Amino acid sequence: MSLNASKSISANAARDTLKIKKAFSSLQNKKIEQVQKIISKVTKSKPHINMTTKRPLHKQVIIPMSIDNANNFVKESSNHIANINRAFKNIKLDVLADFIQVKNKGIVISTIKVTNPLNLQTIENYIKSAHSIEVEYMESPRLLQSKSYLKLISIPFLSKKTNSRITSDEIDNILKTTHIFNDMVLASKPKVIKVSLKSDMAIVWIDI
């Protein structure tokens, strides 16, 4: 292998590691190495990894609830905003709510600062006390979660075990057998795509 090729591989590996660190900042270095080893179990060759992350918008609080609950609640949105902000002020929180809308099978409350668990609890307590809300048809407030896209390339299209095309279930099982992915949720099943009609390699997309 030439010196330039060796440097190129090292540079790619470094970029892949930085992308994983950026997407999952809580992972320690040893766990990042384990992630890379797990991915490489799919194939003898080291796959190339492309990962991007949509960062969570922590200035939006989602409260899943029935559509009737949501519609009734937003009818008095200006009053609710004032009351939520009064509740924040009473316990000396420096966050303020500024907008409520019906969205994604519930309501979304926008805030001017990043919210935290205490902010969420205050919002939940207020909404549950509202006369227009049927509590049994609502869930606890939550923040939007980040979503990462993991792209694996140079994956054999045929499974070593069955000699048939590798399936999304096989990729899924590999991820489920390790504790590293315990706190990660797959947004959908891994998608296996053949590179071309004549190729024996595949690309695997994983949404986390």
C-alpha positions in Angstrom: 0.0 0.0 0.0 1.4 3.4 -0.9 2.0 6.1 1.7 -0.6 8.4 0.2 -3.2 5.6 0.3 -2.3 4.8 3.9 -2.7 8.5 4.8 -6.1 8.6 3.0 -7.4 5.6 5.0 -6.2 7.2 8.3 -7.8 10.5 7.4 -11.1 8.7 6.6 -11.0 6.8 9.9 -10.4 10.0 11.8 -13.3 11.8 10.1 -15.6 8.8 10.8 -14.6 8.8 14.5 -15.2 12.6 14.8 -18.7 12.2 13.2 -19.6 9.6 15.8 -18.3 11.7 18.6 -20.2 14.7 17.4 -23.5 12.8 17.0 -23.2 11.0 20.3 -21.1 13.3 22.6 -21.9 11.2 25.7 -20.1 8.1 24.3 -16.6 7.4 25.7 -13.7 6.6 23.3 -13.8 2.9 24.2 -17.5 2.8 23.2 -16.9 4.6 20.0 -14.3 1.9 19.1 -16.9 -0.8 20.0 -19.4 0.9 17.7 -16.9 0.7 14.8 -16.1 -3.0 15.6 -19.8 -3.9 15.7 -20.4 -2.3 12.3 -17.4 -4.2 10.9 -18.9 -7.5 12.0 -21.2 -7.3 9.0 -18.3 -7.5 6.6 -14.6 -8.4 6.7 -13.7 -5.2 5.0 -14.0 -2.0 7.1 -17.1 -0.2 5.9 -17.0 3.6 5.4 -19.3 5.5 7.7 -21.1 8.7 6.8 -23.2 10.2 9.7 -25.1 13.4 10.0 -27.2 14.5 12.9 -30.3 16.7 13.1 -29.9 18.5 16.4 -32.9 18.6 18.7 -34.9 21.8 18.9 -35.1 22.1 22.7 -37.0 25.3 22.4 -40.1 23.3 21.4 -42.0 21.1 23.8 -44.2 18.4 22.5 -47.3 17.2 24.4 -48.9 14.3 22.6 -52.7 14.3 23.1 -56.0 13.6 21.4 -57.0 15.9 18.6 -60.0 17.1 20.6 -57.8 17.9 23.5 -55.4 19.8 21.3 -58.1 21.8 19.5 -59.8 22.8 22.8 -56.6 23.8 24.4 -55.4 26.2 21.6 -58.8 28.0 21.5 -57.5 29.8 24.6 -53.8 29.8 23.7 -53.1 33.4 24.7 -54.5 32.7 28.2 -52.5 29.5 28.5 -49.3 31.2 27.5 -49.8 33.8 30.2 -50.7 31.2 32.8 -47.7 29.0 32.0 -45.3 32.0 32.2 -46.9 33.0 35.5 -46.2 29.5 36.8 -42.6 29.8 35.6 -42.2 33.1 37.3 -43.7 31.8 40.6 -40.9 29.2 40.9 -38.3 31.7 39.6 -37.6 30.0 36.2 -36.1 32.2 33.6 -37.7 30.4 30.6 -40.8 31.8 28.9 -43.4 30.3 26.5 -44.3 32.3 23.5 -46.4 30.2 21.1 -48.8 27.2 21.1 -49.8 25.3 18.0 -51.5 22.0 17.1 -49.0 19.7 15.5 -48.0 16.1 15.2 -51.0 14.6 17.0 -50.8 17.0 19.9 -49.6 20.5 20.8 -46.2 22.1 20.5 -45.3 24.9 22.9 -42.4 27.1 21.7 -40.1 28.7 24.4 -37.6 31.5 24.1 -34.9 29.4 25.9 -33.9 25.8 26.1 -36.2 23.9 28.4 -35.2 21.4 31.1 -37.0 18.7 33.2 -38.3 21.3 35.7 -39.7 23.4 32.9 -41.4 20.3 31.5 -42.9 19.3 34.8 -44.3 22.8 35.3 -45.9 22.7 31.9 -47.4 19.3 32.5 -48.8 20.3 35.9 -50.5 23.4 34.3 -52.0 21.5 31.3 -53.4 18.8 33.5 -55.1 21.4 35.6 -56.7 23.1 32.6 -60.5 22.5 32.5 -60.5 21.9 28.7 -58.1 18.9 29.0 -59.1 15.2 29.4 -56.0 14.0 31.2 -56.4 10.4 30.2 -56.0 11.4 26.5 -52.7 13.2 26.9 -49.0 12.1 27.5 -46.2 13.8 29.4 -44.4 16.7 27.7 -41.2 15.8 25.9 -38.4 17.5 23.9 -37.7 16.7 20.3 -35.1 14.0 19.9 -32.1 14.2 17.7 -32.0 11.9 14.6 -28.8 10.5 13.2 -28.4 8.9 9.8 -25.7 6.2 9.6 -24.6 5.2 6.2 -22.6 1.9 5.7 -21.0 1.2 2.4 -18.8 -1.6 1.1 -21.2 -4.2 2.7 -21.5 -7.6 0.9 -25.0 -7.8 -0.7 -25.0 -11.6 0.1 -25.1 -12.9 3.7 -22.2 -15.1 4.7 -24.6 -17.4 6.6 -27.3 -17.9 4.1 -25.7 -16.9 0.8 -28.8 -14.9 0.1 -29.2 -11.1 0.1 -28.5 -9.5 3.5 -31.7 -8.3 5.1 -32.6 -5.4 7.3 -33.5 -7.9 10.1 -29.9 -9.1 10.1 -28.5 -5.6 10.4 -31.2 -4.9 13.1 -30.2 -8.0 15.1 -26.5 -7.0 15.1 -27.4 -3.6 16.6 -29.7 -5.2 19.2 -27.1 -7.6 20.5 -24.9 -4.9 22.0 -25.5 -2.7 25.1 -24.0 0.3 23.2 -27.2 0.8 21.4 -29.4 0.3 24.4 -30.3 4.1 24.6 -30.7 4.5 20.9 -33.9 3.9 19.1 -34.2 2.9 15.4 -36.5 5.4 13.6 -37.2 2.7 11.0 -35.8 -0.6 9.8 -32.3 -0.5 8.2 -32.6 -0.1 4.5 -30.3 -2.4 2.3 -29.7 -1.1 -1.2 -27.7 -2.8 -3.9 -25.0 -0.5 -5.3 -25.8 -1.5 -8.9 -27.4 -4.4 -10.9 -24.0 -6.1 -11.5 -22.4 -5.2 -8.1 -22.1 -7.7 -5.2 -21.9 -4.8 -2.7 -24.7 -3.0 -0.8 -25.3 0.3 1.0 -27.1 0.2 4.3 -28.9 3.2 5.7 -29.7 3.3 9.5 -31.9 6.0 11.0 -31.2 6.3 14.8 
